[in-house]
Structures are given as C-alpha cells and as structure tokens.
Amino acid sequence: PDEQLPQNMLRGSEKPFTPVNRLKRERVAHNKKRTADEATALEKKLLAGERKKRRKLEAAGIDYEFGGYEAAVAQREKKRKRAASA
C-alpha cells in the first residue's frame, strides 16, 4: 500500500538515466595538474626504472646507449640554470 512506502523511496524516478562518461572521467584524472611533489616523485620513479633497465642491458652484455629520462632531466636542469643566470 502507498501509505506504507517511505516518502523518498521513488524520489527522482521521473528523471531519465544519464550514463557516466567514464572516458571523460579518466581523461580528466589523467591530465590533472600535478603538484611539485607529485612531479618529483614521478621523475624519481622513471629514473629508477631507467637505471634498472640499463643495468639489465649491461648484465646481458648488450652495449646500448640511449638518452632516456636522464638526458631529459639533465637538459631541463641546464635550461633552468641558464635562465636563472640570465
């Protein structure tokens, strides 16, 4: 009976269902602005992984040089020093 139903049980039932755009939600989360702490943590993680890869290549006897993240970080630091001195 209608008298026994909770008052808010069917609240909002007349509105059409709008599905969640999961792609948009994930894109926004992925592209969010990072804090300085988050950026440095990510950089440390990338550099550690790259060092590990270099050690594995060396242990396997493969002589392979690549710039990678270390070169990118060095180049960025070089630009910062140049900009600070100018």
Secondary structure, 3 states (H helix, E strand, C coil): CHHHCCCCCCCCCCCCCCCCCHHHHHHHHHCCCCCHHHHHHHHHHHHHHHHHHHHHHHHCCCCCCCCHHHHHHHHHHHHHHHHHHC
